Amino acid sequence: MSWNRKHLLDIQSLDVSEIETILDTARAFKAVGERAIKKVPALRGKTVVNLFIEPSTRTRISFELAALRLTADVINFTAEASSLKKGESLKDTAQNLEALNADIFIIRHSATGAPHFLSRFLRGSVINAGDGAHEHPTQALLDTFTIREHKGRFQGLNVTILGDILYSRVARSNIWALLKLGAHVTLCGPSTLVPRVFEEMGCRVVYDVDAAIENADVINLLRIQHERQRKTMFPSINEYTSLFGLSKARFARTKPDVLIMHPGPINRGVEINSEVADCERSVILEQVTNGLAVRMAVLFLVNGGKGPQELAH
C-alpha cells in the first residue's frame, strides 16, 4: 500500500487503494493528535501556501493547523488583500509565490478546474481545497474516514446525502468516494437541486425524504449553497425545511444506529433540527477532528510520504 501522486486534485481519478492509503495514514496521524506533543517533523523546512481565492474559515484553519502540526512554515494568502484585486492573474500569483520556494499549494477557488490548471505549471504539489461546484476531496476523505471509524466497512452501507446536490462540491466528492468503496448512495432534495442526471453516476435519486432516510446507515446533510445558485431554486426556506429538513419526528423514524453528518456550517432549524444536530448519533464535531488528521495525511503523502507504515516508528 503506497502513494505515488504529487497532487490531490479530485476523488474521481483516485482508485480504491489510493483512497484507503489516505484513510490509513490519517488513522496514524489521528493517534499523533492524541499525544501530549502533537507535532511531528514530517514537513520540517517545507513551505505550505494556503491560496484561498474563495472565502473559507474552517477549511483554511484546518489545513493551516495540519501543516503546523507537521512542522511546516505556512503562508496564508487571501484574495481580499492581494494583487489579484489589481488584476494580477492566478498564474502570476502562484508563480510569484513559488519563486519564494513554496513547496505545497492548497487552493480554494470559485472556478472549476483552477487546481488542475495550477498543477500543470507549478513545480510544487497542489491540493484542491474546493473548486467551484466541482470537488472538495479532503471533505469527502474526512467524511469517509468518519464513517469507517464508526461502521468499520463501506460494502453494502446505505448512505443518504440530503440537500443541495447540484451546487455541492462536497456531494460530488462524497459520491465518487462512497461508490468506489462499495456503498449505496441515495440523493434527496428538491428536484431543482437533485436532477436525475446523478443516476448516471450510480446513485439512487428520490424526492420523498422519508423514503430516503428510512433505511439509511448514514445521513449526510448539506446546506443550501445560496452563493453558487443563479436564482432561488425553491419557493422558501420554510418550505424547504418542512419538505426536506431533518426534524425530530423524521429522525425518530430512522435506524437506531444511524450516523448524522454535516460538512458545516450548519443552518440550525433549516436542514437539521438543533437537537438532532447535537444528539449522540451526530458525528459533526468528530468530522472536524478527523479533518485535521486527514489533511495531515494528504500533506504528508503529496510531499513524498508513502503511507502509514512510515509513521509506525
Secondary structure, DSSP 4 states (H G I P E B T S, - for coil): -----S-B--STT--HHHHHHHHHHHHHHHHHHTSSS----TTTT-EEEEEESS--SHHHHHHHHHHHHTT-EEEEEEGGGSGGGGT--HHHHHHHHHTTT--EEEEEESSTTHHHHHHTT-SSEEEEEEETTTB-HHHHHHHHHHHHHHHS--TT-EEEEES--TT-HHHHHHHHHHHHHT-EEEEES-TTTS-GGGGGGT-EEES-HHHHHTT-SEEEE----GGG-SS-SSS-HHHHHHHH-B-HHHHHTS-TT-EEE--S---BTTTB-HHHHTSTTB-HHHHHHHHHHHHHHHHHHHTT---GGGG--
